Amino acid sequence: MSIEVLNESGEVVDEATLSALATHVLDRLDVHPLAELSIVLVDETAMTELHEKWMNEPGPTDVLAFPMDELRPGHVSGGTEDAPVDPALLGDVVLCPVIAAKQAVKAGHGTEDELHLLCTHGILHLLGYDHAEPEEHKEMFGLQAELLASWREARAQTPS
C-alpha cells in the first residue's frame, strides 16, 4: 500500500499509527496492495472551507472522503483473497483533529481512538460504502466496528 499522511493541522498526531491503521483496514478489505491513499489532517478553517464547498453544509466537520478511482474491496467486487482487485488511486480522507478531540470528549474516549474511527469511516466511504439508508448504515457501521476491533486486537498483540 502507498499511504501518505499529510499533517497540515498544526496538531500533534501519530501519523505512523494512522498509516498503519489504514494499511490494516485496506488489507482486511482485500484492496490491492498497490492501491494509493492519502490521509490529510487539516485545521478547523480548512475543514470548514472544504465542508462548505463540497457538501454545501456550514461549519467544520470531522471527516470528508474524496474518492478518485472506482474501487471496491475484493469481497464486494468479485475479487478474492488470492486475486484482489486491481491497484488504483483510492483518494483522500480528510480529518480534522480539533473536531475529533471535541467528539472524543463527548464519546468518552481519547482523540487517537476518535481519529482511528474517523479514518476507518473515511476509507469505507472511499470504497463506496454509505449510511444514508438504514440497511447501508447497519452494514457500514457494522463493518467499521469489526475493522476497529480487529485493529485494536492486532495492536494489543504487537510488542511496544
Disulfide bonds with the S-S distance in Angstrom:
none
